[in-house]
Amino acid sequence: MTWYNSTMFKKIVIFGVGLIGGSVALSLKKQAHIPQVVGVGRSGQSLQEALKLGLIDVAETDVAHAMQDADLVLIAAPVAQTPAILRSIRPHLNAATIITDAGSTKSDVMAYAKAELGDKFDQFVGGHPIAGAEKSGPAAAMADLYIGKNVILTPDADTQSTAIDKVTALWQQCGAVVSRMSPQEHDNVFAAVSHLPHLLAFALVEDLAKRDNAELLFKFAASGFRDFTRIAGSHPEMWRDIALANKTALLGELKLYQQALSEMTALLEKADADGLQALFEHASRARNDWAKTKIQ
Amino acid sequence: MTWYNSTMFKKIVIFGVGLIGGSVALSLKKQAHIPQVVGVGRSGQSLQEALKLGLIDVAETDVAHAMQDADLVLIAAPVAQTPAILRSIRPHLNAATIITDAGSTKSDVMAYAKAELGDKFDQFVGGHPIAGAEKSGPAAAMADLYIGKNVILTPDADTQSTAIDKVTALWQQCGAVVSRMSPQEHDNVFAAVSHLPHLLAFALVEDLAKRDNAELLFKFAASGFRDFTRIAGSHPEMWRDIALANKTALLGELKLYQQALSEMTALLEKADADGLQALFEHASRARNDWAKTKIQ
């Protein structure tokens, strides 16, 4: 690959200046050469907030004007908006403009890009920064959000290597560790380690919340329940879109998990103490070994 | 009920001076009148550690000697040891000695007490402090562990009201909020809000850890996975015992959860966007409302 320094971008256009897009803007402000950052969004309110907070230099609702001489377009809006955003920028792309995104699912986004960008599809690099999003909105943006975090790029065989290298350099400047996968491999991995746990947490809370004695149950739920269900507090609309976008992989994961639960249930039914302990020991060791490898 | 001040106990014997027992000892040291605290344990090492840390005044391996003039016995060792501990103290109980425990399951403990204590069973008050136990051992003990935490007592119809009142006062002196339930109601509630989530977390980690691509999956697991699986790092032997001790209620919870998962899966299979969003919204609201009510 070719390496680039922070002078590679003079003007960056960010669609969606919330936690994800805003944090990219803030980290770029720590570079030696700071590009101009133009924010584009649906909500005039969060654009104004992003401007006040100094995340962006210019707030734009006029896409044509925002796109003039843009080196890079980062789409950090809800994935459901991605096709419309791609359609709106298509007429304003020049041969050098690089387009990337930050969506949690990638097969769908790559398909949108292929459909909407036509002969400019090779300038699009799908991306997914793996950074927590408990809080959202411009005020949640942090300059150090991506330090040590994984960012996955899902380029196509046709994607320009220059585009891949420059988007890689962008995320590395934010402190992230960049990997590449196919869109399908990405979606399979995140169905297992992220989308499935979210659905399991939603299911547990719903299972208890709809009972007649829910109030009693919640009264005595403590720290284990708190951590297990934290992700059940996530944004319902976003998770509806993720679940539907990654439906096939997620259905496969739900099936495997139900099988794993049935096997554990069988051990409990026959009161197989050794079998249960072996399973708990293996899982406990795997989880604690994993935790040691992570920057939390 | 009758109220007691901190002079009610002159000598307390604690079996198992780890996080739970050691934290009770530490909180009692903040009282106006500090009882003598005698620690009894299997491991001479943690007894010595508890002594060095000032959790206990005396470390004993001789039960007869430890029990002389004891006002209160707190059993804070693994539940599997409870029958043997009750058997060992039975000959040394006088008419005024009160016995309580801190086990996570109560139907089994109440049955052990009935079987082992005979005509002294009415001096036993089953108890369960709902306090996090990520760390364990004497060094993990904290004087403020129980402040604002729930403690559930599961007295029998025969239990002496004086014994119930004094154990209630003990936990209130530690800053806890004391409730009463039947042993079975306790076990049903905790099967749902604690034992089930632990098994679900163990099952998820095991489901991923045994795959050929486990390393890749764990590499990209992030903060949502970290919190969801924290309780899968819990003590395997302890959770084996809890699962077996509360087998019937836990099997019922596993069945209900599998049904809840199947209903969610059905919504995803037919791509029912409204159904999924309604479920996620209801669960998300319930979880976030719950979190607001908790001292975390």
Contacts between the chains, C-beta under 8 A, distances in Angstrom:
chain1	res1	chain2	res2	distance
A	130	B	220	6.3
A	130	B	222	4.9
A	131	B	222	7.7
A	132	B	222	6.7
A	132	B	223	4.3
A	132	B	224	7.3
A	149	B	222	7.7
A	150	B	219	7.5
A	150	B	220	5.9
A	150	B	222	7.5
A	152	B	220	7.3
A	189	B	213	8.0
A	189	B	216	6.5
A	189	B	217	6.1
A	189	B	220	5.4
A	190	B	220	7.1
A	192	B	208	6.0
A	192	B	217	5.4
A	193	B	208	7.0
A	193	B	217	5.3
A	193	B	218	7.6
A	193	B	220	5.8
A	193	B	221	4.1
A	193	B	222	7.6
A	193	B	225	5.4
A	194	B	221	7.6
A	194	B	222	7.1
A	194	B	224	5.9
A	194	B	225	6.7
A	196	B	204	7.3
A	197	B	204	6.4
A	197	B	224	6.0
A	197	B	225	5.8
A	197	B	228	4.5
A	197	B	229	7.7
A	198	B	224	6.7
A	199	B	261	8.0
A	199	B	264	6.2
A	200	B	200	6.3
A	200	B	204	6.7
A	200	B	228	7.4
A	200	B	261	7.4
A	201	B	228	6.2
A	201	B	283	7.9
A	201	B	287	8.0
A	202	B	264	7.3
A	202	B	279	6.6
A	202	B	280	5.4
A	202	B	283	4.4
A	202	B	284	7.3
A	203	B	257	6.9
A	203	B	260	4.8
A	203	B	261	5.3
A	203	B	264	5.3
A	203	B	283	7.6
A	204	B	196	7.3
A	204	B	197	6.4
A	204	B	200	6.7
A	204	B	257	6.7
A	204	B	260	7.7
A	205	B	283	4.2
A	205	B	284	7.9
A	205	B	286	5.4
A	205	B	287	4.8
A	206	B	260	6.3
A	206	B	264	7.9
A	206	B	279	5.8
A	206	B	282	6.2
A	206	B	283	4.3
A	206	B	286	7.5
A	207	B	256	6.1
A	207	B	257	5.7
A	207	B	260	4.1
A	208	B	192	6.0
A	208	B	193	7.0
A	208	B	286	7.9
A	209	B	282	6.6
A	209	B	283	6.5
A	209	B	286	3.8
A	210	B	282	7.8
A	213	B	189	8.0
A	214	B	286	7.7
A	216	B	189	6.4
A	217	B	189	6.1
A	217	B	192	5.4
A	217	B	193	5.3
A	218	B	193	7.6
A	218	B	286	7.9
A	218	B	290	4.9
A	218	B	293	7.5
A	219	B	150	7.5
A	220	B	130	6.3
A	220	B	150	5.9
A	220	B	152	7.3
A	220	B	189	5.4
A	220	B	190	7.1
A	220	B	193	5.8
A	221	B	193	4.1
A	221	B	194	7.6
A	221	B	290	6.8
A	222	B	130	4.9
A	222	B	131	7.7
A	222	B	132	6.8
A	222	B	149	7.7
A	222	B	150	7.5
A	222	B	193	7.6
A	222	B	194	7.1
A	223	B	132	4.3
A	223	B	296	7.2
A	224	B	132	7.4
A	224	B	194	5.9
A	224	B	197	6.0
A	224	B	198	6.7
A	224	B	230	7.6
A	224	B	231	4.5
A	224	B	234	8.0
A	225	B	193	5.4
A	225	B	194	6.8
A	225	B	197	5.8
A	226	B	291	6.8
A	226	B	294	6.8
A	226	B	296	6.3
A	227	B	227	4.4
A	227	B	228	7.3
A	227	B	230	4.8
A	227	B	231	6.9
A	228	B	197	4.5
A	228	B	200	7.4
A	228	B	201	6.2
A	228	B	227	7.3
A	228	B	228	5.7
A	228	B	230	7.5
A	228	B	231	6.1
A	229	B	197	7.7
A	229	B	287	5.1
A	230	B	224	7.6
A	230	B	227	4.8
A	230	B	228	7.5
A	230	B	287	7.9
A	231	B	224	4.5
A	231	B	227	6.9
A	231	B	228	6.1
A	232	B	283	5.2
A	232	B	284	6.2
A	232	B	287	4.4
A	233	B	284	5.6
A	233	B	287	4.7
A	233	B	288	4.7
A	233	B	291	6.8
A	234	B	224	8.0
A	234	B	280	8.0
A	234	B	284	6.6
A	235	B	284	7.5
A	236	B	277	5.5
A	236	B	280	3.7
A	236	B	281	4.2
A	236	B	284	5.1
A	237	B	277	6.3
A	239	B	276	8.0
A	239	B	280	5.3
A	240	B	273	5.9
A	240	B	276	4.8
A	240	B	277	4.3
A	240	B	280	6.0
A	243	B	268	5.8
A	243	B	276	5.9
A	244	B	268	7.5
A	244	B	271	5.9
A	244	B	273	6.1
A	244	B	276	7.2
A	247	B	268	6.0
A	247	B	271	6.6
A	250	B	268	6.6
A	251	B	265	6.7
A	251	B	268	6.1
A	251	B	269	6.5
A	254	B	261	6.6
A	254	B	264	7.8
A	254	B	265	5.0
A	254	B	268	7.5
A	255	B	265	7.9
A	256	B	207	6.1
A	257	B	203	6.9
A	257	B	204	6.7
A	257	B	207	5.7
A	257	B	261	7.6
A	258	B	258	6.3
A	258	B	261	6.1
A	258	B	262	7.5
A	258	B	265	7.9
A	260	B	203	4.8
A	260	B	204	7.7
A	260	B	206	6.3
A	260	B	207	4.1
A	261	B	199	8.0
A	261	B	200	7.4
A	261	B	203	5.3
A	261	B	254	6.6
A	261	B	257	7.6
A	261	B	258	6.2
A	261	B	261	8.0
A	262	B	258	7.5
A	264	B	199	6.2
A	264	B	202	7.3
A	264	B	203	5.3
A	264	B	206	7.9
A	264	B	254	7.8
A	265	B	251	6.7
A	265	B	254	5.0
A	265	B	255	7.9
A	265	B	258	7.9
A	268	B	243	5.8
A	268	B	244	7.5
A	268	B	247	6.0
A	268	B	250	6.6
A	268	B	251	6.1
A	268	B	254	7.4
A	269	B	251	6.5
A	271	B	244	5.9
A	271	B	247	6.6
A	273	B	240	5.9
A	273	B	244	6.2
A	276	B	239	8.0
A	276	B	240	4.7
A	276	B	243	5.9
A	276	B	244	7.2
A	277	B	236	5.5
A	277	B	237	6.3
A	277	B	240	4.3
A	279	B	202	6.6
A	279	B	206	5.8
A	280	B	202	5.4
A	280	B	234	8.0
A	280	B	236	3.6
A	280	B	239	5.3
A	280	B	240	6.0
A	281	B	236	4.2
A	282	B	206	6.2
A	282	B	209	6.6
A	282	B	210	7.7
A	283	B	201	7.9
A	283	B	202	4.4
A	283	B	203	7.7
A	283	B	205	4.2
A	283	B	206	4.3
A	283	B	209	6.5
A	283	B	232	5.2
A	283	B	236	8.0
A	284	B	202	7.4
A	284	B	205	7.9
A	284	B	232	6.2
A	284	B	233	5.5
A	284	B	234	6.6
A	284	B	235	7.6
A	284	B	236	5.1
A	286	B	205	5.5
A	286	B	206	7.5
A	286	B	208	7.9
A	286	B	209	3.8
A	286	B	214	7.7
A	286	B	218	7.8
A	287	B	201	8.0
A	287	B	205	4.8
A	287	B	229	5.1
A	287	B	230	7.9
A	287	B	232	4.4
A	287	B	233	4.7
A	288	B	233	4.7
A	290	B	218	4.9
A	290	B	221	6.8
A	291	B	226	6.8
A	291	B	233	6.8
A	293	B	218	7.5
A	294	B	226	6.8
A	296	B	223	7.1
A	296	B	226	6.3
